[in-house]
Amino acid sequence: MLNSIKITLFCIFALSLSACSHVQPWEKGNLAKKEMAWEPDAMQATVDAQAYASKESSRGGYGSAGGGCGCN
């Protein structure tokens, strides 16, 4: 029983390390492309964040203050 738990924990640990990858200098250009960004359209992300902050101001969405009308 204890041996199987050790084997399971070792497998989980080994699998968690397999996701790490070293990026070579010549590969960094691919990661800098617009398609690789979390938000490819920065202007749309800003507008979305402003609308979300206006709707969620009672909870303090994105740290902005203001009412729910979106005119801040």
N, CA, C and O of each residue as an XYZ file, in Angstrom:
288
protein
N       0.826     -1.193      0.000
C       0.000      0.000      0.000
C       0.871      1.258      0.000
O       0.680      2.155     -0.821
N       1.815      1.311      0.916
C       2.686      2.481      1.018
C       3.570      2.602     -0.217
O       3.859      3.709     -0.673
N       3.997      1.473     -0.753
C       4.840      1.469     -1.946
C       4.071      2.022     -3.156
O       4.639      2.760     -3.962
N       2.805      1.676     -3.284
C       2.016      2.166     -4.413
C       1.775      3.679     -4.299
O       1.702      4.366     -5.317
N       1.654      4.194     -3.092
C       1.489      5.634     -2.897
C       2.770      6.358     -3.308
O       2.717      7.416     -3.934
N       3.916      5.783     -2.953
C       5.197      6.390     -3.336
C       5.350      6.409     -4.858
O       5.806      7.401     -5.427
N       4.975      5.327     -5.502
C       5.085      5.244     -6.963
C       4.148      6.263     -7.609
O       4.529      6.932     -8.569
N       2.935      6.383     -7.096
C       1.980      7.350     -7.638
C       2.480      8.779     -7.472
O       2.399      9.572     -8.410
N       2.990      9.116     -6.310
C       3.521     10.455     -6.078
C       4.723     10.736     -6.973
O       4.873     11.848     -7.480
N       5.577      9.739     -7.168
C       6.726      9.919     -8.046
C       6.281     10.167     -9.484
O       6.852     11.014    -10.171
N       5.269      9.437     -9.941
C       4.764      9.637    -11.309
C       4.153     11.027    -11.479
O       4.363     11.677    -12.503
N       3.403     11.481    -10.487
C       2.830     12.828    -10.553
C       3.938     13.864    -10.586
O       3.861     14.820    -11.358
N       4.956     13.697     -9.775
C       6.087     14.627     -9.753
C       6.813     14.621    -11.097
O       7.145     15.682    -11.624
N       7.059     13.452    -11.646
C       7.763     13.347    -12.921
C       6.950     13.977    -14.054
O       7.516     14.650    -14.916
N       5.655     13.771    -14.064
C       4.803     14.365    -15.097
C       4.726     15.887    -14.977
O       4.611     16.584    -15.985
N       4.787     16.398    -13.759
C       4.732     17.852    -13.594
C       6.005     18.514    -14.102
O       5.967     19.675    -14.511
N       7.123     17.812    -14.086
C       8.376     18.369    -14.597
C       8.468     18.305    -16.117
O       9.243     19.045    -16.722
N       7.700     17.444    -16.725
C       7.804     17.267    -18.170
C       7.242     18.443    -18.956
O       7.515     18.561    -20.150
N       6.465     19.314    -18.321
C       5.881     20.451    -19.018
C       6.867     21.611    -19.159
O       6.616     22.541    -19.925
N       7.968     21.570    -18.441
C       8.949     22.648    -18.514
C       9.752     22.517    -19.807
O      10.102     21.417    -20.234
N      10.028     23.647    -20.406
C      10.758     23.630    -21.662
C      11.664     24.845    -21.738
O      11.267     25.944    -21.353
N      12.856     24.656    -22.225
C      13.802     25.750    -22.415
C      13.645     26.274    -23.842
O      13.684     25.506    -24.803
N      13.468     27.582    -23.968
C      13.288     28.201    -25.276
C      14.640     28.689    -25.771
O      15.329     29.450    -25.091
N      15.003     28.247    -26.948
C      16.262     28.666    -27.549
C      16.139     30.107    -28.050
O      15.038     30.550    -28.375
N      17.260     30.849    -28.117
C      17.198     32.249    -28.562
C      16.572     32.423    -29.947
O      15.880     33.414    -30.180
N      16.793     31.504    -30.851
C      16.244     31.645    -32.202
C      14.756     31.293    -32.258
O      14.104     31.542    -33.271
N      14.213     30.715    -31.182
C      12.792     30.389    -31.123
C      11.952     31.509    -30.491
O      10.723     31.471    -30.556
N      12.599     32.487    -29.893
C      11.869     33.541    -29.192
C      11.095     34.443    -30.144
O      10.120     35.074    -29.738
N      11.512     34.512    -31.397
C      10.781     35.306    -32.373
C       9.385     34.762    -32.603
O       8.452     35.531    -32.835
N       9.228     33.447    -32.542
C       7.899     32.842    -32.707
C       6.975     33.193    -31.541
O       5.772     33.371    -31.729
N       7.543     33.291    -30.337
C       6.730     33.612    -29.169
C       6.344     35.082    -29.123
O       5.399     35.447    -28.424
N       7.057     35.933    -29.853
C       6.774     37.363    -29.856
C       5.723     37.751    -30.885
O       5.374     38.927    -30.992
N       5.216     36.798    -31.637
C       4.207     37.099    -32.655
C       2.891     37.512    -32.007
O       2.592     37.140    -30.873
N       2.117     38.285    -32.750
C       0.837     38.794    -32.262
C      -0.120     37.659    -31.881
O      -0.882     37.777    -30.922
N      -0.073     36.573    -32.634
C      -0.986     35.445    -32.374
C      -0.708     34.766    -31.042
O      -1.584     34.090    -30.502
N       0.499     34.934    -30.500
C       0.872     34.251    -29.269
C       0.512     35.049    -28.021
O       0.704     34.553    -26.910
N       0.001     36.259    -28.165
C      -0.335     37.103    -27.019
C      -1.611     36.601    -26.348
O      -2.468     36.003    -26.998
N      -1.730     36.847    -25.048
C      -2.949     36.480    -24.343
C      -4.117     37.255    -24.913
O      -5.202     36.709    -25.112
N      -3.889     38.524    -25.173
C      -4.897     39.395    -25.770
C      -4.323     39.966    -27.053
O      -3.611     40.969    -27.000
N      -4.602     39.372    -28.201
C      -4.009     39.843    -29.452
C      -4.386     41.280    -29.804
O      -3.587     41.993    -30.411
N      -5.590     41.714    -29.433
C      -6.038     43.066    -29.732
C      -6.038     43.873    -28.432
O      -6.966     43.769    -27.631
N      -4.997     44.674    -28.232
C      -4.847     45.418    -26.985
C      -5.954     46.441    -26.797
O      -6.411     46.650    -25.673
N      -6.393     47.080    -27.867
C      -7.454     48.081    -27.759
C      -8.762     47.430    -27.320
O      -9.454     47.964    -26.453
N      -9.109     46.293    -27.903
C     -10.337     45.601    -27.511
C     -10.246     45.117    -26.066
O     -11.241     45.153    -25.341
N      -9.084     44.670    -25.643
C      -8.912     44.230    -24.261
C      -9.110     45.392    -23.293
O      -9.681     45.212    -22.217
N      -8.638     46.592    -23.672
C      -8.812     47.773    -22.836
C     -10.285     48.160    -22.734
O     -10.771     48.491    -21.652
N     -10.991     48.116    -23.855
C     -12.420     48.441    -23.857
C     -13.192     47.426    -23.023
O     -14.067     47.798    -22.241
N     -12.873     46.154    -23.186
C     -13.541     45.113    -22.407
C     -13.275     45.287    -20.913
O     -14.181     45.120    -20.097
N     -12.035     45.622    -20.555
C     -11.686     45.817    -19.148
C     -12.429     47.011    -18.569
O     -12.853     46.970    -17.414
N     -12.594     48.073    -19.348
C     -13.313     49.255    -18.877
C     -14.794     48.935    -18.673
O     -15.395     49.358    -17.686
N     -15.369     48.199    -19.595
C     -16.778     47.821    -19.456
C     -16.970     46.895    -18.266
O     -17.944     47.033    -17.525
N     -16.062     45.961    -18.075
C     -16.156     45.047    -16.935
C     -15.999     45.812    -15.630
O     -16.722     45.556    -14.667
N     -15.048     46.760    -15.591
C     -14.832     47.546    -14.381
C     -16.056     48.403    -14.072
O     -16.390     48.597    -12.903
N     -16.728     48.917    -15.100
C     -17.928     49.723    -14.880
C     -19.065     48.879    -14.314
O     -19.803     49.328    -13.437
N     -19.201     47.669    -14.814
C     -20.280     46.799    -14.347
C     -19.995     46.239    -12.964
O     -20.918     46.019    -12.180
N     -18.736     46.010    -12.663
C     -18.363     45.361    -11.416
C     -17.756     46.334    -10.409
O     -16.997     45.909     -9.537
N     -18.064     47.612    -10.502
C     -17.416     48.591     -9.628
C     -17.789     48.396     -8.167
O     -17.031     48.788     -7.280
N     -18.927     47.806     -7.907
C     -19.291     47.578     -6.514
C     -18.370     46.548     -5.874
O     -18.194     46.549     -4.656
N     -17.781     45.670     -6.678
C     -16.826     44.699     -6.167
C     -15.403     45.179     -6.334
O     -14.482     44.541     -5.822
N     -15.188     46.291     -7.037
C     -13.837     46.789     -7.248
C     -13.141     46.121     -8.410
O     -11.942     45.853     -8.326
N     -13.847     45.843     -9.493
C     -13.253     45.164    -10.631
C     -12.071     45.915    -11.209
O     -12.206     47.090    -11.550
N     -10.933     45.286    -11.329
C      -9.689     45.833    -11.882
C      -9.205     47.073    -11.143
O      -8.393     47.820    -11.688
N      -9.667     47.315     -9.942
C      -9.147     48.389     -9.131
C      -9.635     49.779     -9.501
O      -9.127     50.755     -8.948
N     -10.584     49.918    -10.399
C     -11.053     51.241    -10.775
C     -12.274     51.616     -9.948
O     -13.033     50.759     -9.497
N     -12.439     52.910     -9.765
C     -13.589     53.414     -9.027
C     -14.578     54.028    -10.003
O     -14.211     54.389    -11.121
N     -15.808     54.144     -9.590
C     -16.807     54.773    -10.445
C     -18.126     54.052    -10.351
O     -18.243     53.010     -9.705
N     -19.114     54.620    -11.003
C     -20.446     54.053    -10.973
C     -20.617     52.981    -12.024
O     -19.670     52.607    -12.716
N     -21.823     52.498    -12.130
C     -22.127     51.454    -13.080
C     -22.497     51.969    -14.456
O     -22.837     51.175    -15.334
N     -22.440     53.291    -14.673
C     -22.892     53.843    -15.950
C     -21.810     53.770    -17.033
O     -22.136     53.886    -18.215
N     -20.568     53.587    -16.680
C     -19.488     53.508    -17.660
C     -18.961     54.859    -18.077
O     -18.253     54.947    -19.081
N     -19.273     55.913    -17.353
C     -18.849     57.249    -17.748
C     -17.698     57.783    -16.898
O     -17.473     58.992    -16.865
N     -16.982     56.923    -16.227
C     -15.897     57.411    -15.365
C     -14.720     57.699    -16.187
O     -13.690     58.122    -15.663
